[in-house]
Amino acid sequence: MQRLALAVVGLLTAALFVYLFTFGDRTPWLFVIGIGLGISLYHAAFGFTGACRRAILQRDISGITAQIVMLATAMLLFAPVLAAGQVFGQVVTGAVAPVSISMAFGALIFGVGMQMGGGCASGTLFTVGGGNLRMLLVLVFFCIGTFWASLDMQWWTGLPGLGPVSLAQEVGMWQAVVLQMAALALIYGFLRLIGGRNRSGLWWQHGFDWSRLLRGPWPLLLGAGALALLNWLTLLVAGHPWSITWGFTLWAAKAALLLGWDPATSPFWTGGFQQAALARPLLADTTSVMNIGIVVGALSAAAMAGKLKFSARMPLLSVTAAIAGGLLLGYGARLAYGCNIGAFFSGVASTSLHGWVWIVAAVLGNVIGVRLRPWFRLAEA
């Protein structure tokens, strides 16, 4: 079954890659980058949700350590490109978004949703690709939640805020990188001070084995480096860093159009970018193409590892948590101008203040979410 699945996925992937040239020369390569992200996420089991939960409950900061390395690597890769402002004749921009009350609240409820749903934005995609049908339910309601929030954005954006704040513009690019590196070092030192330890392997435990690059599992630090490199490649090819949740918003909006929804009734959807996205085919949207690539990459990685399987057994409480978690993830991501990828990872790599505010609020939300999990009989692991 695994080999057959891999062969079918390979043929469909090749056909889609060729077809994507219809939408420009860059689109197929972003699809390939998405596949690389899916493989890296799956083989390294690189989840933000589980890492945060283990840090809270077990003081195992292995996942957090890997995230710190990932952020530091991405910062060093991003800095010269963003400082230049263009690459290969293309303008490049960082992921810099407003800091506001609504943005912080969105990150807070996103953090709660991470623990209720059992995954973040990237985690949802790669586990769906691995055959987790519960996470498919989370994804559906993630899309519904982010579309719902888009209809309420006019009210939320009216709340007080600072507007976009780029640390690079405030103090200089390399000064901002040094400042952020120092912040990461202080965070790691603080976690160690309060008893945090790297209890899981960060690198190969029994020597390097080439076959494990295809079959997995990967050590956390290899996953961290791969994600940083692929986010940098996204910046070079797309002109902006990796993001995920805009694609979910668009998918739900496309579905709403089929059900008779009128975009003119929503101020958010009357914007030029949004109108153009609704008018174009879904595969013309680069975020959507990369999201599809992540699912394809994770599915391929699961098949190569011989672990691709599907299970439909879900207790009622788990289903309830999946629905609630998906809605919180979606609504929160739209208010927070992104998720753990677009707001936190890409935001911090772009020296955006909102990335730092996002993670503070999201960690608090994760603490709340971890306390709610026993009510729904969700495993602590």
C-alpha positions in Angstrom: 0.0 0.0 0.0 2.8 2.4 0.9 4.6 1.9 -2.4 1.4 2.3 -4.4 0.5 5.4 -2.5 4.0 6.8 -3.1 3.8 6.0 -6.9 0.3 7.6 -7.3 1.4 10.7 -5.3 4.5 11.0 -7.4 2.6 10.9 -10.7 0.0 13.5 -9.5 2.7 15.7 -8.1 4.7 15.7 -11.3 1.6 16.5 -13.3 0.6 19.4 -10.9 4.2 20.7 -11.0 4.0 21.0 -14.8 0.5 22.5 -14.7 1.5 25.2 -12.2 3.7 26.9 -14.9 0.4 28.2 -16.2 0.4 30.6 -13.3 4.0 31.8 -13.6 7.6 30.5 -13.4 7.8 31.0 -9.7 4.7 29.1 -8.7 5.9 25.5 -9.4 9.1 26.1 -7.4 7.1 27.4 -4.4 5.1 24.1 -4.7 8.4 22.2 -4.5 9.5 24.3 -1.5 6.2 23.4 0.1 6.9 19.7 -0.5 10.3 20.2 1.2 8.6 21.8 4.2 6.1 19.0 4.5 8.9 16.4 4.4 10.9 18.3 7.0 8.0 18.8 9.3 7.0 15.2 9.2 10.4 13.5 9.5 11.5 15.8 12.3 8.0 15.7 13.9 8.6 19.5 14.2 5.5 20.7 16.0 5.1 23.9 18.0 2.1 22.6 19.9 3.8 19.5 21.4 7.0 21.3 22.1 5.1 23.9 24.1 3.1 21.3 26.0 6.2 19.2 26.9 7.9 22.4 28.1 4.9 23.2 30.4 4.2 19.8 31.7 7.6 18.0 31.7 10.1 20.9 31.5 11.4 19.3 28.3 12.6 22.2 26.3 14.1 20.2 23.4 11.5 21.5 21.0 11.9 25.1 22.2 15.7 24.8 21.8 15.2 23.7 18.2 12.8 26.6 17.6 15.5 29.0 19.0 18.1 27.6 16.6 15.6 27.8 13.7 14.9 31.5 14.5 18.5 32.4 14.8 19.4 30.7 11.6 16.5 32.4 9.7 17.5 35.8 11.1 21.0 35.4 9.7 19.7 34.3 6.3 17.0 36.9 6.1 19.1 39.9 7.2 21.2 40.6 4.1 18.3 40.0 1.7 15.9 42.3 3.6 18.6 44.9 4.0 19.2 44.9 0.2 15.4 45.2 -0.4 15.6 43.1 -3.6 17.0 39.9 -5.0 17.3 38.8 -8.7 15.5 42.0 -9.6 12.5 41.3 -7.4 11.5 43.4 -4.5 11.5 41.5 -1.2 9.5 42.4 2.0 9.5 41.0 5.4 6.6 39.8 7.5 5.9 43.0 9.5 2.4 43.5 10.9 0.7 45.8 13.3 0.9 45.4 17.1 -2.5 45.9 18.7 -4.9 44.7 21.3 -6.8 42.6 18.8 -3.5 41.1 17.5 -2.5 40.0 21.0 -5.9 38.6 21.7 -5.8 36.7 18.5 -2.5 35.1 19.4 -3.8 34.3 22.9 -6.8 32.3 21.5 -4.7 30.8 18.8 -2.5 29.4 21.6 -5.6 27.9 23.3 -6.7 26.4 20.0 -3.2 24.8 19.5 -3.7 22.6 22.6 -7.4 22.0 22.0 -7.0 21.1 18.3 -3.7 19.3 18.8 -1.7 21.3 16.3 -0.7 24.7 15.0 -1.0 25.8 11.3 2.0 23.9 10.0 1.3 21.0 12.4 -2.3 20.7 11.1 -1.1 20.5 7.5 1.7 17.9 8.0 -0.4 15.7 10.2 -3.2 15.8 7.7 -0.7 14.7 5.1 0.4 11.9 7.4 -3.2 10.5 7.4 -4.5 12.0 10.7 -8.3 12.3 10.0 -8.9 14.2 13.3 -6.6 16.9 12.1 -8.5 17.1 8.8 -11.5 18.0 11.0 -9.4 20.7 12.7 -8.3 22.0 9.3 -11.9 22.4 8.1 -12.9 24.4 11.2 -9.6 26.3 11.0 -10.7 27.5 7.6 -14.2 28.4 8.9 -12.7 30.2 11.9 -10.3 32.4 9.9 -13.1 33.3 7.3 -15.4 34.1 10.2 -12.8 36.5 11.7 -12.3 38.2 8.3 -16.0 39.2 8.4 -15.4 40.9 11.8 -12.1 42.5 11.0 -13.5 46.1 10.7 -14.5 46.0 14.4 -11.3 44.4 15.6 -8.9 46.7 13.7 -10.6 49.7 15.4 -9.1 48.7 18.7 -6.0 50.6 19.9 -2.6 49.6 18.5 0.9 50.8 17.6 0.8 49.9 13.9 3.6 48.0 12.2 7.0 48.2 14.0 10.1 46.9 12.3 13.1 46.7 14.7 15.4 46.9 11.7 14.0 50.3 10.7 14.1 51.5 14.3 17.7 50.6 15.1 19.2 49.2 12.0 19.2 45.7 10.5 22.2 44.1 12.1 21.6 45.9 15.4 18.1 44.4 15.4 19.6 40.9 14.7 22.0 41.2 17.6 19.2 42.5 19.8 17.0 39.5 18.9 19.8 37.0 19.3 20.4 38.4 22.8 16.7 38.0 23.5 16.8 34.3 22.3 19.8 33.7 24.5 18.1 35.2 27.5 15.0 33.1 26.9 17.1 29.9 26.7 19.0 30.8 29.8 15.8 31.6 31.7 14.2 28.2 30.7 17.4 26.4 32.0 17.3 28.4 35.2 13.8 27.3 36.0 14.6 23.7 35.4 14.1 23.2 31.7 16.3 20.5 30.1 16.8 19.1 26.6 15.4 15.6 27.4 14.9 14.6 23.7 17.7 14.1 21.2 18.6 17.2 19.3 21.0 15.4 16.9 21.6 11.9 15.6 21.8 9.5 18.6 23.6 6.6 16.9 25.6 8.2 14.1 24.5 9.5 10.8 22.6 7.2 8.4 21.9 8.3 4.9 18.8 6.1 4.6 17.2 8.1 7.5 17.1 11.2 5.3 14.4 9.4 3.3 12.7 7.3 5.9 13.2 9.4 9.0 13.0 10.2 11.8 15.2 13.3 11.7 16.7 15.0 14.7 15.1 18.2 15.8 18.1 20.4 14.8 18.1 19.0 11.3 14.4 19.9 11.0 15.1 23.4 12.4 17.9 24.1 9.9 15.8 22.7 7.0 12.8 24.9 7.9 15.0 28.0 8.2 16.6 27.4 4.8 13.3 26.7 3.1 11.7 29.8 4.6 14.7 31.8 3.2 14.1 30.2 -0.2 10.5 31.2 0.0 11.6 34.8 0.6 13.9 34.6 -2.5 11.3 33.1 -4.8 8.0 34.6 -3.6 9.4 38.0 -2.4 7.9 37.4 1.0 8.5 34.9 3.8 6.6 31.7 4.4 2.9 32.1 5.5 0.1 29.6 5.8 -3.2 30.9 7.1 -4.1 33.3 4.3 -4.6 30.2 2.2 -7.1 28.9 4.7 -9.0 32.1 4.7 -9.2 32.1 0.9 -10.3 28.4 0.7 -13.2 29.2 3.0 -14.1 32.3 1.1 -14.1 30.4 -2.2 -16.5 27.8 -0.6 -18.7 30.7 0.7 -18.9 32.1 -2.8 -20.3 28.8 -4.1 -22.9 29.0 -1.3 -24.1 32.4 -2.5 -22.1 34.7 -0.2 -21.6 38.3 -1.5 -18.0 39.7 -0.8 -19.4 43.2 -1.1 -21.0 42.8 2.3 -17.6 42.6 4.0 -15.2 45.5 4.1 -12.3 43.1 4.4 -13.1 41.4 1.1 -13.6 44.6 -0.8 -9.9 45.3 -0.7 -8.0 45.1 -4.0 -5.7 42.1 -3.0 -8.7 40.1 -1.6 -10.9 40.9 -4.7 -8.1 39.8 -7.0 -7.5 36.6 -5.0 -11.2 35.7 -5.2 -11.3 36.3 -8.9 -8.2 34.1 -9.7 -8.1 30.3 -9.7 -7.0 28.9 -6.4 -3.8 27.5 -7.8 -2.8 31.1 -8.7 -2.5 31.8 -5.0 1.1 31.1 -3.9 0.2 30.5 -0.2 -2.4 27.9 -1.2 0.1 26.2 -3.5 2.7 26.0 -0.8 0.0 24.6 1.7 -0.9 21.9 -0.8 2.8 21.2 -1.2 3.2 20.7 2.6 0.4 18.1 2.6 1.9 16.3 -0.4 5.4 16.4 1.2 4.1 15.0 4.5 2.1 12.3 2.7 5.1 11.3 0.7 7.3 11.2 3.8 4.8 9.0 5.6 4.7 6.6 2.7 8.5 6.5 2.4 8.7 5.7 6.2 6.0 3.0 5.8 3.8 4.9 8.3 0.9 6.1 6.1 -2.3 5.0 7.6 -5.8 6.4 8.2 -8.0 6.1 11.2 -11.5 7.4 11.6 -12.1 6.5 15.3 -12.6 9.6 17.3 -14.3 9.9 20.7 -17.0 12.6 20.9 -15.0 14.7 23.4 -12.0 14.6 21.0 -14.3 15.7 18.1 -15.7 18.5 20.2 -12.1 19.7 21.1 -11.1 19.4 17.4 -14.0 21.7 16.3 -13.5 24.2 19.1 -9.7 24.2 18.6 -10.0 24.6 14.8 -12.3 27.6 15.3 -10.0 29.2 17.8 -7.0 28.6 15.6 -8.6 30.2 12.6 -10.2 33.2 14.3 -7.1 33.9 16.3 -4.8 33.6 13.3 -6.8 36.1 11.3 -6.8 38.7 14.2 -3.1 38.1 14.8 -2.0 38.7 11.2 -0.8 35.1 11.0 0.0 31.9 12.9 3.1 30.4 14.4 4.6 30.5 10.9 3.5 33.8 9.3 3.4 35.9 12.5 6.0 34.2 14.8 8.6 32.5 12.7 8.6 34.8 9.7 7.8 37.8 11.8 10.8 37.4 14.1 13.0 36.5 11.2 11.9 39.8 9.7 12.6 41.7 12.9 9.0 42.5 13.4 7.9 43.5 16.9 4.5 41.8 16.4 6.3 38.4 16.2 7.6 38.8 19.7 4.2 40.0 21.1 2.6 37.1 19.3 4.7 34.5 21.0 4.2 36.0 24.5 0.4 36.0 24.0 0.4 32.5 22.4 2.5 30.9 25.2 -0.1 32.2 27.7 -2.8 30.7 25.5 -1.0 27.4 25.4 -0.8 27.4 29.2 -4.6 27.8 29.3 -5.1 25.2 26.6 -2.9 22.6 28.4 -5.2 23.1 31.5 -8.3 22.5 29.4 -7.0 19.3 27.7 -8.0 16.9 30.6 -11.6 18.1 30.3 -11.7 16.6 26.8 -9.6 13.5 27.8 -6.8 14.5 25.5 -3.4 12.9 26.1 -0.7 14.9 27.8 2.0 13.5 25.5 
